[in-house]
Amino acid sequence: MLNSNDSQIKASVIVPIYNGENDLPDLIRCLQLQTYPRNQIEYILVDNNSNDRTAKILKASVIEGAKKGLLFKALQKSQIQSSYAARNQGIKAARGEILAFTDADCRPFPDWIEKLIQPFTNPDIGIVVGGLIALPGNSLLEKYAERTKMMSPHFLLEHPFGAFGQTANLAICKKAFKQIGLFRPYLTTGGDADICWRIQRETGFKLTFSGEAIIRHRHRSTLPELISQWQRYGRSHLYLHELHGVDLMEDLTFKTSLYCLSRWLFKDLPRDSFQLIQGKVPVIDLIKTPIELIISQARNSGQREAILPEKARQIEWLD
């Protein structure tokens, strides 16, 4: 059981990083500004075989953190190219009772850890999911993601198979990892759902949501990036089908696509254009349907083409 005084709970923040030189300076600044007691927290940054300036930036973060009384650790995980393998490296090195996860393209609010830790004073809680909102962006695709709340955890908390959270903003008590093992190190996507479902199914720990533990997330700004993102989501669905029996998604048929495009051209587009002129809707509403069709097609192709590697079934354990 954790101390009822949540400020005395030791925490570890774990971040897997691959070629993060553009994101790391802002992320590190956000971590330095955390309001959680400095003597109760450590920040573990794991370089997952980057080939840019990531290693140099991480080394500097350790030195800079020490000057400010903050404990930053820079680790490497180069044998397996997977964010989950990198997270496992961080978990093994962590000294905290609670392990919090985020990513290089995320920007935590200053009280993120403080709010994320609070629910763990209830001994039944083993997983806490935090809130995700969009970083302001200039591209139409970033505005679309913000408009549709693409990364909102509420969609995942209401998942028909079982609630889970994204590793962009997730905390898990270390005791749960000791019981069911770590992330599957060879899995390349879907590991957040897998770990949450395993914990809830195989232990007595429960999952809860902390809406005040907020992280801003940078969304994809180009079409190739968006397509790649949703293809990955499609692959994760196939992997979770193989690992847990989740129902596969239905394919987007040509007939359905044609119907959606026709409705958009002859109904939605004229209506939204008129509302745009009146200032009632943003310009992004005019192209929501084409974007949604692109997303659906990318997700379907990812699921259709995915093959779960046999190694991805392996579970790594704490020593």
C-alpha positions as CSV (number, residue, x, y, z in Angstrom):
1,M,0.0,0.0,0.0
2,L,1.3,3.5,-0.8
3,N,1.7,6.2,1.7
4,S,-1.6,8.2,2.1
5,N,0.5,11.4,1.7
6,D,0.9,11.3,-2.1
7,S,3.8,13.7,-2.1
8,Q,5.9,11.0,-0.4
9,I,5.3,8.4,-3.2
10,K,8.5,7.9,-5.1
11,A,7.9,8.2,-8.9
12,S,9.9,7.5,-12.0
13,V,9.1,9.1,-15.4
14,I,10.2,7.0,-18.3
15,V,10.5,8.3,-21.9
16,P,11.5,6.2,-24.9
17,I,13.2,8.3,-27.6
18,Y,14.1,7.6,-31.2
19,N,15.6,10.5,-33.1
20,G,14.1,13.1,-30.8
21,E,16.5,16.0,-31.2
22,N,13.8,18.4,-32.3
23,D,11.4,17.5,-29.5
24,L,13.7,16.9,-26.6
25,P,14.6,20.5,-25.6
26,D,10.9,21.3,-25.0
27,L,10.1,18.1,-23.3
28,I,13.0,18.4,-20.9
29,R,12.0,21.9,-20.0
30,C,8.5,20.6,-19.2
31,L,10.0,17.9,-17.0
32,Q,12.2,20.4,-15.2
33,L,9.1,22.5,-14.4
34,Q,7.2,19.6,-12.6
35,T,5.9,20.6,-9.2
36,Y,6.3,17.2,-7.7
37,P,9.0,17.1,-4.9
38,R,12.4,16.8,-6.5
39,N,13.7,14.4,-3.9
40,Q,10.8,12.0,-4.8
41,I,11.2,11.8,-8.6
42,E,13.6,10.7,-11.3
43,Y,13.4,11.2,-15.1
44,I,14.7,8.2,-17.1
45,L,15.3,9.0,-20.8
46,V,16.0,6.0,-23.0
47,D,17.7,6.4,-26.3
48,N,16.3,3.7,-28.6
49,N,19.1,3.5,-31.2
50,S,18.9,7.1,-32.4
51,N,21.2,8.4,-35.2
52,D,20.8,12.1,-34.6
53,R,21.9,14.3,-31.7
54,T,19.6,12.6,-29.2
55,A,22.4,11.0,-27.1
56,K,24.3,14.3,-26.8
57,I,21.1,16.1,-25.7
58,L,20.3,13.4,-23.1
59,K,23.9,13.7,-21.7
60,A,23.5,17.4,-21.4
61,S,20.1,17.0,-19.6
62,V,21.7,14.9,-16.9
63,I,24.3,17.6,-16.2
64,E,21.8,20.4,-16.4
65,G,19.3,18.6,-14.2
66,A,21.9,17.9,-11.5
67,K,22.6,21.7,-11.3
68,K,18.9,22.2,-10.6
69,G,18.6,19.4,-8.1
70,L,16.8,17.1,-10.5
71,L,17.7,13.5,-11.2
72,F,17.9,12.8,-14.9
73,K,19.1,9.4,-16.1
74,A,20.2,8.8,-19.7
75,L,20.0,5.1,-20.8
76,Q,20.4,3.3,-24.1
77,K,18.5,0.4,-25.7
78,S,19.9,-0.4,-29.1
79,Q,19.4,-4.2,-29.4
80,I,15.7,-4.1,-30.1
81,Q,14.1,-1.3,-32.2
82,S,10.9,-0.9,-30.2
83,S,9.6,1.8,-27.8
84,Y,8.3,-1.0,-25.5
85,A,11.8,-2.5,-25.3
86,A,13.1,1.0,-24.4
87,R,10.4,1.4,-21.8
88,N,11.3,-1.9,-20.3
89,Q,14.9,-0.7,-20.0
90,G,13.6,2.3,-18.1
91,I,11.4,0.1,-15.8
92,K,14.3,-2.1,-14.8
93,A,16.4,1.0,-13.8
94,A,13.5,2.7,-12.1
95,R,13.5,3.2,-8.3
96,G,10.0,4.6,-8.1
97,E,6.9,2.9,-6.7
98,I,4.9,4.5,-9.5
99,L,6.2,4.6,-13.1
100,A,4.8,7.3,-15.4
101,F,5.2,7.1,-19.1
102,T,5.2,9.8,-21.8
103,D,6.8,10.4,-25.2
104,A,9.3,12.8,-26.7
105,D,6.6,14.7,-28.7
106,C,4.6,15.4,-25.6
107,R,4.5,18.5,-23.4
108,P,3.3,17.8,-19.8
109,F,1.7,20.5,-17.7
110,P,3.8,21.5,-14.6
111,D,1.5,19.6,-12.2
112,W,1.2,16.5,-14.5
113,I,3.0,14.1,-12.2
114,E,1.4,15.6,-9.1
115,K,-2.1,15.0,-10.5
116,L,-1.2,11.6,-12.0
117,I,0.1,10.2,-8.7
118,Q,-2.8,11.2,-6.5
119,P,-5.2,8.3,-7.4
120,F,-2.6,5.8,-6.3
121,T,-3.3,6.6,-2.6
122,N,-6.1,4.1,-3.2
123,P,-4.4,0.7,-2.9
124,D,-6.9,-0.8,-5.5
125,I,-5.6,1.4,-8.2
126,G,-2.8,0.0,-10.4
127,I,-3.2,2.1,-13.6
128,V,-3.9,5.8,-14.0
129,V,-4.7,7.3,-17.4
130,G,-4.0,11.0,-17.8
131,G,-5.6,13.6,-20.2
132,L,-4.3,14.3,-23.7
133,I,-4.9,17.5,-25.6
134,A,-3.5,18.9,-28.8
135,L,-0.5,21.1,-29.0
136,P,-1.6,24.1,-31.1
137,G,-0.6,23.6,-34.7
138,N,-0.7,25.6,-38.0
139,S,-1.4,22.9,-40.6
140,L,-4.9,21.8,-41.5
141,L,-4.2,18.2,-40.3
142,E,-3.1,19.5,-36.9
143,K,-6.2,21.6,-36.7
144,Y,-8.3,18.6,-37.7
145,A,-6.8,16.5,-34.9
146,E,-7.5,19.3,-32.4
147,R,-11.0,19.8,-33.7
148,T,-11.9,16.1,-33.5
149,K,-10.0,15.5,-30.2
150,M,-8.2,12.7,-32.0
151,M,-6.0,11.7,-29.0
152,S,-8.7,12.0,-26.4
153,P,-8.4,9.1,-23.9
154,H,-12.1,8.9,-23.5
155,F,-12.3,6.8,-26.7
156,L,-10.0,4.3,-25.2
157,L,-11.5,4.3,-21.7
158,E,-14.8,3.3,-23.4
159,H,-13.2,0.6,-25.6
160,P,-15.7,-2.3,-25.9
161,F,-13.0,-4.9,-25.1
162,G,-11.6,-3.1,-22.1
163,A,-10.4,0.3,-20.9
164,F,-6.8,1.3,-21.5
165,G,-4.7,4.3,-21.8
166,Q,-1.9,5.4,-24.2
167,T,1.7,5.4,-23.1
168,A,1.8,9.1,-24.0
169,N,0.2,9.7,-20.6
170,L,0.0,6.6,-18.4
171,A,1.1,5.6,-14.9
172,I,1.4,2.1,-13.6
173,C,2.4,0.9,-10.1
174,K,5.6,-1.2,-10.1
175,K,3.9,-4.0,-8.2
176,A,1.8,-4.7,-11.2
177,F,4.8,-5.2,-13.4
178,K,6.3,-7.6,-10.9
179,Q,3.1,-9.7,-11.1
180,I,2.4,-9.9,-14.8
181,G,5.7,-8.9,-16.5
182,L,6.8,-5.9,-18.6
183,F,5.8,-4.7,-22.0
184,R,6.3,-7.2,-24.9
185,P,9.7,-6.0,-26.1
186,Y,9.3,-7.0,-29.8
187,L,5.8,-5.5,-30.1
188,T,6.0,-2.4,-32.2
189,T,2.4,-1.1,-31.6
190,G,-0.6,-1.9,-29.4
191,G,1.6,-2.5,-26.3
192,D,-0.3,0.1,-24.2
193,A,-3.6,-1.8,-24.6
194,D,-1.9,-5.1,-24.1
195,I,-0.3,-4.1,-20.7
196,C,-3.4,-2.5,-19.4
197,W,-5.6,-5.5,-20.2
198,R,-3.1,-7.9,-18.8
199,I,-2.9,-6.0,-15.5
200,Q,-6.6,-5.7,-15.1
201,R,-7.3,-9.3,-16.1
202,E,-4.4,-11.0,-14.1
203,T,-4.2,-8.9,-11.0
204,G,-6.6,-7.2,-8.6
205,F,-5.6,-3.7,-9.7
206,K,-8.0,-1.3,-11.3
207,L,-7.7,1.5,-13.8
208,T,-8.9,5.0,-13.3
209,F,-8.8,8.3,-15.2
210,S,-7.2,11.5,-13.9
211,G,-8.4,14.3,-16.2
212,E,-6.3,17.0,-14.4
213,A,-3.0,15.2,-15.3
214,I,-2.7,16.9,-18.7
215,I,-0.2,16.4,-21.5
216,R,-0.2,18.3,-24.7
217,H,0.6,16.1,-27.7
218,R,2.0,17.1,-31.0
219,H,-0.1,15.9,-33.9
220,R,1.0,14.9,-37.4
221,S,1.2,17.8,-39.7
222,T,1.6,16.1,-43.1
223,L,-0.6,13.6,-45.0
224,P,2.2,10.9,-45.2
225,E,2.7,11.2,-41.4
226,L,-1.1,10.9,-40.8
227,I,-1.4,7.9,-43.1
228,S,1.6,6.2,-41.4
229,Q,0.0,6.9,-37.9
230,W,-3.3,5.2,-38.8
231,Q,-1.7,2.3,-40.6
232,R,0.1,1.7,-37.3
233,Y,-3.2,1.8,-35.5
234,G,-4.5,-0.8,-38.0
235,R,-1.6,-3.0,-37.4
236,S,-2.1,-2.7,-33.6
237,H,-5.7,-3.8,-34.0
238,L,-4.6,-7.0,-35.8
239,Y,-1.9,-7.6,-33.2
240,L,-4.5,-7.2,-30.4
241,H,-6.8,-9.6,-32.2
242,E,-4.1,-12.2,-32.3
243,L,-3.1,-11.6,-28.6
244,H,-6.4,-11.0,-27.0
245,G,-9.2,-11.9,-29.4
246,V,-10.3,-8.4,-30.1
247,D,-12.8,-8.3,-33.0
248,L,-11.3,-7.1,-36.3
249,M,-12.5,-3.9,-37.9
250,E,-14.7,-4.2,-41.0
251,D,-13.1,-3.1,-44.3
252,L,-14.1,0.2,-45.8
253,T,-15.9,-0.8,-49.0
254,F,-15.9,1.1,-52.2
255,K,-19.7,1.4,-52.0
256,T,-19.4,3.0,-48.5
257,S,-16.6,5.4,-49.6
258,L,-18.7,6.5,-52.7
259,Y,-21.7,7.1,-50.5
260,C,-19.7,9.2,-48.0
261,L,-18.1,11.3,-50.7
262,S,-21.4,11.9,-52.5
263,R,-23.1,13.0,-49.2
264,W,-20.1,15.3,-48.6
265,L,-20.2,16.9,-52.0
266,F,-23.9,17.4,-52.3
267,K,-25.0,17.9,-48.7
268,D,-22.2,18.5,-46.1
269,L,-19.9,20.7,-48.2
270,P,-22.6,23.2,-49.3
271,R,-24.0,23.4,-45.8
272,D,-20.6,23.8,-44.1
273,S,-19.5,26.4,-46.7
274,F,-22.6,28.5,-45.9
275,Q,-21.9,28.2,-42.2
276,L,-18.3,29.1,-42.7
277,I,-19.3,32.3,-44.4
278,Q,-21.5,33.1,-41.4
279,G,-18.5,32.4,-39.1
280,K,-20.2,29.5,-37.4
281,V,-17.7,26.7,-38.3
282,P,-13.9,26.6,-38.9
283,V,-12.5,25.9,-42.3
284,I,-11.4,22.5,-41.3
285,D,-15.0,21.3,-41.2
286,L,-15.1,21.6,-45.0
287,I,-12.7,18.7,-45.4
288,K,-13.5,16.5,-42.5
289,T,-15.1,13.8,-44.6
290,P,-12.1,13.3,-47.0
291,I,-9.7,13.2,-44.1
292,E,-11.8,10.6,-42.3
293,L,-12.0,8.5,-45.4
294,I,-8.2,8.6,-45.8
295,I,-7.8,7.7,-42.1
296,S,-10.2,4.7,-42.5
297,Q,-8.5,3.4,-45.6
298,A,-5.0,3.7,-43.9
299,R,-6.3,1.9,-40.8
300,N,-7.9,-0.9,-42.8
301,S,-4.7,-1.3,-44.9
302,G,-2.6,-1.5,-41.8
303,Q,-4.9,-4.2,-40.3
304,R,-5.1,-6.1,-43.6
305,E,-1.3,-6.2,-44.2
306,A,-0.1,-6.8,-40.7
307,I,1.4,-10.1,-39.5
308,L,2.2,-10.5,-35.8
309,P,5.8,-11.7,-35.5
310,E,6.1,-14.7,-33.3
311,K,8.7,-12.9,-31.1
312,A,6.1,-10.2,-30.4
313,R,4.3,-12.7,-28.1
314,Q,7.2,-12.7,-25.7
315,I,6.9,-11.0,-22.4
316,E,9.9,-9.6,-20.6
317,W,10.2,-9.9,-16.8
318,L,11.8,-7.9,-14.1
319,D,15.0,-9.6,-12.9
